[in-house]
Amino acid sequence: MNPEKYDFSYTASSLRLNETVLVASHILNETEVDFVNEFGAGKSATGKRIYREVNKRLSYFTKPQLNLLVNSNLEIQKQLAFYATCKTYLFIRDFTVEVIREKCLVFDYLISEGDYISFLRRKQELHQEIEKLSDTSLKKIKQVTFRILEQAGLINNTKEKIIQPQILQKEIIDSIMLDNAEWLKIFLISDLDIENYINQ
């Protein structure tokens, strides 16, 4: 089985919640984007780079999901931004499902250095693209991965890395289940709970 290639372009960014909502709003309203002022803090190249990155994440969303993102409360917006991030960057998805969720399910809420290193080594065997990365890039990937997890509310902060169990509102559960119920795993939901949602 050939695993999907990992895209690490998120290291130039983070969760970018405000920008994600703003881009979703532009997509829905079909409005002109002001790269310089809305995204680039006065710089055109920066604005275009951020817009391109966020737009890539939102390309995986359906119109109803974009609507939900724009018109929801902060908690749902944060979770949808994380959902878009996991759909785009499978490294973050895999780490969340294979490490954070697995620990959470056995009530072990602390992510250790060893947890991350073991995961990375495991993935290196499957993903040649990791082998080619410099130490600086690997350090940046780790740093930004944990920053995104903190911004999405899956860990308390990047220093302690304590897992925060997730509470999902009905709208986001319904929205994700229309895609694929498996994606609920990124919010640390157990197989039993997913099964119950499916059978409701």
Buried (B, 14 or more C-beta within 10 A) or exposed (E): EEEEEBEBEBBEBBBBBEBBBBBBBBBBEEEEBEBBEBBBEEBEEBBBBBBEBBBBBBEBBEEEBBBBBBBBEEBBBBBBBBBBBBBBBBBBBBBBBBBBBBBBEEEEBEBEEEBBEEBBEEBBEEBEBBEEBEEEEBEBBBEBBBBBBBBBBBBBEBEEBEBBEBEBEEBBBBBBBEBEBEBBBBBBBEEEBBEEBEEE
